Amino acid sequence: MGLTEDFEIAAARSKELTSRPSNDVLLQMYSLFKQGSEGDVTGSRPGMMDFKGRAKYDAWAKLKGKGQEEAKQEYIDLVNSLFEG
């Protein structure tokens, strides 16, 4: 299997977690997934009243410049670690 297939499997597995990860881990998962699948952040930063959208945007923006392949591997490793721990 290649990295893209492993990434897709990890994305599917993430929906099977029996306990909800912390908000920090969820933001990390979101940002790595977006960076791995789409690359650098796009669009405008959500307004001040959209706390959730703003946090997600900011988490993704912190990964600007990280290669998609690297982000995919980090996402796979993170999801796998959640099943191990």
N, C-alpha and C positions, 0 to 999 in steps of 0.2 A: 504494500500500500504506500501511496505517496503522502506527502504532507497535507495536500488539499483534502484527501479522503479522511486522513486522521483528524483534521480540523472539523470536518463535517460530522464525524462520529462523536467527537468531543462535544460539539454543539448539541447533538441529539442526547447524549448522555447527561448533559447539564440539566436537562428537564426531568431527569430521573432521581435527582438528589432527594434523599429522604428527610433531610433537615435543611432549613433555609440558611444560607450563609449570611454573615454579617453584611451590613450595608457597604462597608469598605471593600469586602471581597466581591460583592455584586457589582460595584462600580469598576473594580479591576477587571472582572470578567467582561463587562459591557465594553469597556474601552479597548481591551485586547481584541475582542471579537470584531468591533467596528474597524480598528486599525488593520487587522488581518484581512478583513473582507473588503474594505473600501479604501484603505490608505488614510492619509491625513484628513483631519476634521474638515468638514465643509459647512457652509451655511452660516447664519448669524447666531450669535450667542443669545439664548433665550432671555427674556426680561427678568427683572428682579423678583417678580411674584411667582415665577415658575421655578420653584426651588429644585424640584426633581430634575427637570429638563436642564437647568443650569449646571447642576452637579454632574450630570452625565456628559454634557458638552465639555465642561472643564476637565473631567477625567480623560476624555478622549483627546482633548487638545494637548494634554501633558505628554502624549506619545508622539507628537508631531516629529516627523523625520525618522521614526523607527520603521524599518523595513517590514513589509507585509509578511514575509516568510518568518522573520524573527517574532513578530507579534503572534502569528499562528502557532508557532512552537511554544511560546510562553503561555498562550491560552490552553493548549493541549496539556501542558505540564500542570497548570493551575487546576484544571478540571480533574485530571487524574489524581492530584494530591487531595482533593476534596473527597474522593472515594476511598482513599487510603486512610485518611485521618478520621 
